[in-house]
Amino acid sequence: MTGRLKAPTGRYGGRSAEERQAERRRRFLAAALELFGGAPGYRNTTVAALSQAAGLSTRQFYEEFRTLEDVLAALHLQVNGWAEQAVLDALATADGLPLAERAAVLFRAYARNVTSDPRRIRISFMEIVGVSPRLEEQRLARRARWIDLIRAEADAAVARGEAAPRDYRLAATAFIGSVNGLLHDWSAGWVDATLDDVVDELVGLLLGILRPESWRPPAA
């Protein structure tokens, strides 16, 4: 398969070709969330099974995607996009809040989004891992976006006098690993705590990074 089949053009049933294509893509991604994020998982799903779950044909699949890996790549970006938008929406309401409250707003929004559906956890933290160099690069690139967000929040807190000045690159990387690991384990039932408990633990961990015991806030 050197490329996608050519999709039909023109209007049909009152919808444009672009609208029909967007609807097909939505149905394939919804089916992929069900199959990749649940049973049987990405590695045990076939094009025929995915097409059947979407209520579409394999020909329509190849009009939208080249391979199942393309579907997983698109779904991974979609799931991360949902979480990122939830965080950005929450931060838009957090202007002027003290650091601890602002951090709680950020992580509560992220945690509630990614744990609202166990399939999202599986796509983000399990199914995407080790598939191919291309998807590994995408996974790390998306993680880098979260690291950059944490670094930006840390630098802003330093500028406000709420955190110790330092290069937070490594600390942010380590912290994101802790976030993902704890949320995965909580979602899998391996952590006996409420989601609020998990968020409080993450906020406490972040504040400990930003405000080490030896640091004192600057005088007003």
C-alpha positions in Angstrom: 0.0 0.0 0.0 1.8 3.1 -1.3 -0.9 5.5 -0.4 -4.5 6.0 0.5 -7.2 5.2 -2.0 -8.9 8.3 -3.5 -11.9 9.3 -1.5 -15.2 10.2 -3.4 -15.9 13.8 -4.1 -19.1 15.8 -4.5 -22.2 16.0 -2.3 -24.2 12.9 -1.2 -27.1 12.8 1.2 -26.9 16.5 1.7 -23.3 16.4 3.0 -20.1 17.4 1.3 -17.2 15.0 0.6 -15.2 16.7 3.3 -18.0 16.2 5.8 -18.4 12.6 5.0 -14.6 12.1 5.3 -14.6 13.8 8.7 -17.4 11.5 9.8 -15.6 8.4 8.6 -12.4 9.4 10.4 -14.4 10.1 13.6 -16.0 6.7 13.4 -12.6 4.9 12.8 -11.0 6.7 15.8 -14.0 6.0 18.0 -13.7 2.3 17.1 -9.9 2.4 17.7 -10.4 3.9 21.1 -12.7 0.9 21.9 -10.5 -1.8 20.4 -7.0 -0.4 21.0 -7.9 1.0 24.5 -9.8 -2.1 25.5 -9.9 -5.6 24.1 -8.1 -6.9 22.1 -5.6 -4.0 22.1 -3.7 -2.4 19.2 -1.4 -5.4 18.5 -4.3 -7.9 18.2 -6.6 -5.7 16.1 -6.9 -6.1 12.3 -8.1 -3.6 9.7 -11.1 -5.8 9.1 -12.0 -5.8 12.8 -11.6 -2.1 13.1 -13.6 -1.4 10.0 -16.4 -3.7 11.3 -16.4 -2.0 14.7 -16.7 1.4 12.9 -19.5 0.2 10.7 -17.5 0.9 7.6 -15.7 -1.0 4.9 -12.0 -1.8 4.6 -12.0 0.2 1.4 -13.2 3.2 3.4 -10.4 2.5 5.9 -7.7 2.8 3.2 -9.3 6.0 2.0 -8.5 7.5 5.4 -5.4 5.7 6.6 -2.5 3.7 5.3 -2.0 1.4 8.2 -3.3 0.7 11.7 -0.2 2.4 13.0 -1.5 5.6 11.4 -4.8 5.2 13.4 -2.9 4.7 16.6 -0.8 7.7 16.0 -3.9 9.9 15.3 -5.7 8.5 18.4 -2.7 9.1 20.6 -2.6 12.7 19.5 -6.4 13.1 20.0 -6.3 11.7 23.6 -3.4 14.0 24.5 -5.1 16.9 22.8 -8.2 16.3 25.0 -6.1 16.4 28.2 -4.1 19.4 27.1 -7.2 21.4 26.3 -8.7 20.5 29.7 -5.5 21.8 31.4 -5.5 25.0 29.3 -9.2 25.7 30.0 -8.6 25.2 33.7 -5.5 27.4 33.8 -7.5 30.2 32.1 -9.6 30.3 35.4 -6.6 30.2 37.7 -5.0 33.6 37.1 -4.1 35.3 40.4 -4.3 32.1 42.5 -1.4 31.3 44.9 1.0 28.6 43.6 -0.5 25.7 45.6 -4.0 26.4 44.4 -2.9 27.0 40.8 -1.1 23.7 40.8 -4.1 21.9 42.2 -6.3 23.4 39.4 -3.8 22.2 36.8 -3.4 18.6 38.0 -7.1 18.1 38.9 -8.0 19.1 35.4 -5.4 16.7 33.9 -6.1 13.8 36.2 -9.9 14.0 35.8 -9.5 14.1 32.0 -7.1 11.2 31.5 -8.8 9.0 34.1 -12.3 9.7 33.0 -11.9 6.8 30.6 -9.5 3.9 31.3 -9.1 3.5 27.5 -7.4 6.9 27.4 -4.9 5.7 30.0 -4.1 2.6 28.0 -3.6 4.6 24.8 -1.4 7.2 26.4 0.8 5.0 28.6 0.7 1.4 27.2 -0.4 0.8 23.7 1.8 3.5 22.2 5.0 2.2 23.8 7.5 0.2 21.7 5.4 0.1 18.5 7.9 1.8 16.2 10.6 4.5 16.2 8.1 6.8 14.6 5.5 6.4 17.4 8.2 6.5 20.1 9.3 9.9 18.7 5.7 11.1 18.8 5.2 9.8 22.3 8.3 11.6 23.5 7.4 14.8 21.6 4.0 14.8 23.4 5.6 14.2 26.7 8.0 17.1 26.0 5.0 19.4 25.6 3.9 18.5 29.1 7.4 19.1 30.4 7.5 22.5 28.7 4.2 23.4 30.4 5.5 22.5 33.8 8.7 24.4 33.2 6.7 27.5 32.1 4.6 27.3 35.3 7.7 26.9 37.4 9.5 29.8 35.7 6.4 32.0 36.2 6.3 31.0 39.9 9.9 32.0 40.2 9.2 35.4 38.6 6.3 35.9 41.1 8.7 35.0 44.0 6.8 31.8 44.8 9.5 29.3 43.9 13.2 28.9 44.1 15.1 30.0 41.0 16.8 27.1 39.1 16.8 25.3 35.8 13.7 23.0 36.1 14.3 21.0 32.9 15.4 17.7 34.7 13.0 18.2 37.6 10.1 18.7 35.2 11.0 15.6 33.3 11.2 13.5 36.4 7.9 14.9 37.7 6.0 14.1 34.6 7.2 10.6 34.9 5.8 10.5 38.4 2.5 11.9 37.3 2.0 9.4 34.5 3.1 6.5 36.6 0.9 7.3 39.6 -2.2 8.0 37.4 -1.6 4.7 35.5 -1.3 2.7 38.7 -4.3 4.4 40.3 -6.4 3.8 37.2 -5.4 0.1 37.2 -6.5 -0.2 40.9 -3.0 -0.7 42.3 -3.2 2.5 44.5 -5.8 2.5 47.3 -6.7 6.2 47.3 -9.3 8.6 45.8 -8.4 10.7 42.8 -8.4 13.8 45.1 -5.8 12.0 47.2 -3.7 11.4 44.1 -3.9 15.0 43.0 -3.0 16.2 46.5 0.0 14.0 46.5 1.2 15.3 43.1 0.7 18.9 44.1 2.7 18.3 47.3 5.4 16.6 45.3 5.6 19.6 42.9 5.6 22.1 45.7 8.5 20.2 47.3 10.4 20.6 44.0 9.6 24.2 43.7 10.2 25.1 47.3 13.0 23.1 48.8 13.5 23.4 52.6 16.6 25.6 52.2 14.6 28.2 50.1 13.0 31.3 51.6 10.7 33.6 49.6 12.2 37.0 48.9 11.2 39.8 51.2 8.2 41.8 50.0 
